[in-house]
Amino acid sequence: MDYQPDPSLNSQIRFLITALNFHHIDPERVKVLRSYGTKTRRILARIHTLSKPLQKGLSHPPGYVIEVLSENFDRLPEQEKTKTLIHELLHIPHSFGGGFRQHRPYVNKKIVEKAYKKMMKSIE
């Protein structure tokens, strides 16, 4: 696997954080990487963080990396790419402490659709 930063998706993430009023998310501590070389066909993106012991041991504040699997993500229409990024942002808890919110009850298609509509209204 190869990983590369994606400045345009980093900009889009910053926009989404603002447009969706995700005040609990520090946009400076959320980055997007593109991965290349996956064999999976089902996963579009995933979110990563340092575990609490690594954060403490390295004296590093919590942060998140959204990995988009280029082979799968790039084939999506723009609307679905945006919804995928929203989905990943929804996994970040209000504590912004390095943990994750689970799919049930926090991250699902209905919640993503609602957030997407809110984002679209913000740009009208």
C-alpha positions in Angstrom: 0.0 0.0 0.0 1.1 3.5 -0.8 -0.3 6.6 1.0 -0.3 10.2 -0.3 -1.7 13.4 1.2 -4.6 14.9 -0.7 -4.7 18.7 -0.3 -8.0 19.0 -2.2 -9.8 16.5 0.0 -8.2 18.2 3.1 -9.8 21.4 1.9 -13.1 19.7 1.4 -13.0 18.3 4.9 -12.4 21.7 6.3 -15.4 23.0 4.3 -17.6 20.2 5.6 -16.6 20.7 9.2 -17.7 24.4 8.9 -20.8 23.8 6.7 -22.1 21.1 9.1 -21.3 23.1 12.3 -19.1 20.3 13.6 -17.6 22.6 16.2 -16.3 19.7 18.2 -13.8 18.8 15.3 -10.5 20.6 15.1 -9.9 20.9 11.3 -6.2 21.2 11.9 -6.1 17.8 13.4 -8.0 15.9 10.7 -6.1 15.0 7.6 -7.0 13.0 4.5 -4.7 10.4 2.8 -5.2 8.5 -0.4 -4.2 4.9 -0.3 -3.2 3.0 -3.4 -2.9 -0.7 -3.9 -6.0 -2.1 -2.1 -7.4 -5.5 -3.0 -10.8 -4.8 -1.3 -13.7 -3.7 -3.5 -16.2 -2.9 -0.7 -14.4 -0.3 1.4 -14.5 3.3 0.2 -12.8 5.0 3.1 -11.9 4.5 6.7 -10.9 6.7 9.7 -7.8 6.2 11.9 -6.5 7.6 15.1 -3.6 7.0 17.6 -4.6 4.9 20.6 -4.7 6.6 24.0 -1.4 4.9 25.1 0.3 6.2 21.9 -1.1 9.7 22.4 0.1 9.7 26.0 3.5 8.0 25.4 4.3 10.3 22.5 2.8 13.4 24.2 0.6 13.9 21.0 -2.8 15.4 21.0 -5.7 13.4 19.5 -6.1 13.6 15.8 -7.7 11.7 12.9 -6.7 10.5 9.5 -9.4 9.7 6.9 -8.0 7.3 4.4 -9.8 7.1 1.0 -9.1 4.0 -1.0 -8.4 5.5 -4.4 -9.3 2.4 -6.4 -12.9 2.5 -5.0 -13.4 6.1 -3.9 -12.4 7.6 -7.3 -15.1 5.7 -9.2 -17.9 7.4 -7.2 -19.9 10.3 -8.4 -19.0 13.6 -6.6 -22.2 13.5 -4.4 -21.3 10.0 -3.1 -17.7 11.1 -2.5 -19.0 13.9 -0.3 -21.4 11.6 1.5 -18.5 9.2 2.2 -16.4 12.0 3.7 -19.4 13.1 5.9 -19.8 9.5 7.0 -16.2 9.3 8.2 -16.5 12.7 10.0 -19.6 11.4 11.8 -17.4 8.7 13.4 -15.5 11.5 15.4 -17.0 11.8 18.8 -17.9 15.1 20.5 -15.1 14.7 22.9 -12.5 14.7 20.0 -10.4 12.5 22.3 -9.2 9.9 19.9 -12.1 7.5 20.0 -14.7 6.6 17.5 -18.5 6.7 17.4 -20.0 3.4 16.3 -22.3 3.0 13.3 -25.3 2.3 15.5 -26.8 4.6 16.5 -24.5 7.5 15.4 -23.5 6.8 11.8 -26.0 5.5 9.3 -27.4 6.4 5.8 -30.3 8.4 7.3 -27.9 10.6 9.3 -25.5 11.0 6.4 -28.4 12.1 4.1 -29.6 14.6 6.7 -26.1 16.1 7.0 -25.7 16.1 3.2 -28.9 18.1 2.8 -27.8 20.5 5.5 -24.4 21.0 3.7 -26.2 21.6 0.4 -28.4 24.3 2.0 -25.3 26.0 3.4 -24.0 26.6 -0.1 -27.3 27.8 -1.6 
